[in-house]
Amino acid sequence: MTGMVASTGGISGGSMIACCSHFIINLLPIAGVSGLAVFLIEYQTSFFTIGIISNIIGIGLILRHKQKMKKGVC
């Protein structure tokens, strides 16, 4: 359970970085890292999709765990 939570949290965090990166992307070419800007723009939709899917899986796991706790089964 801990590994799954850590992985979904990591993916979600990466997706959040990709989401907020559109503000930074405008400054990256000035800083000399235009390759990173191209990468982030190219795969931004993929990051969003992976983040949404991992959040849905994480919510499902939390709800399942909550139901087990109500039944008294750990």
C-alpha atoms as one frame of an Amber mdcrd trajectory, in Angstrom:
protein
   0.000   0.000   0.000   2.803   2.432   0.896   4.571   1.823  -2.422   1.385
   2.488  -4.383   0.717   5.699  -2.463   4.302   6.848  -3.017   4.193   6.097
  -6.737   0.847   7.789  -7.327   2.031  10.750  -5.263   5.220  10.961  -7.302
   3.347  10.821 -10.578   0.841  13.362  -9.330   3.660  15.656  -8.232   5.327
  15.330 -11.626   2.045  16.127 -13.320   1.637  19.201 -11.146   5.097  20.378
 -12.138   4.210  19.836 -15.789   0.927  21.688 -15.275   2.539  24.718 -13.705
   5.450  24.629 -16.111   3.555  26.593 -18.746   4.440  29.719 -16.765   8.122
  28.816 -16.726   8.255  27.610 -20.344   8.236  31.194 -21.586  11.429  31.904
 -19.629  13.351  28.692 -20.372  14.709  29.749 -23.793  16.092  32.924 -22.223
  17.829  30.790 -19.586  19.381  28.632 -22.323  17.405  25.449 -21.747  15.105
  25.521 -24.757  15.345  21.721 -25.101  13.609  21.336 -21.758  10.877  23.738
 -22.864  10.272  21.701 -26.025  10.121  18.483 -23.985   7.614  19.908 -21.497
   5.397  21.352 -24.207   5.501  18.139 -26.239   4.511  15.834 -23.377   2.336
  18.116 -21.244  -0.892  16.334 -22.255   0.663  12.968 -21.387   1.675  14.254
 -17.958  -1.879  15.470 -17.358  -3.352  12.122 -18.414  -0.992  10.097 -16.232
  -1.668  12.438 -13.300  -5.436  12.128 -13.627  -5.284   8.337 -13.901  -2.953
   8.029 -10.904  -5.225  10.280  -8.842  -8.266   8.145  -9.720  -6.369   5.000
  -8.708  -5.225   6.650  -5.468  -8.747   7.770  -4.593 -10.012   4.240  -5.257
  -7.367   2.781  -2.956  -8.195   5.251  -0.210 -11.929   4.529  -0.474 -11.297
   0.769  -0.403  -9.063   1.163   2.656 -11.707   3.324   4.351 -14.362   0.657
   3.750 -12.082  -2.012   5.246 -11.503   0.172   8.307 -15.285   0.592   8.804
 -15.728  -3.202   8.694 -12.879  -3.654  11.162 -10.717  -5.621   8.716  -7.160
  -4.357   8.353
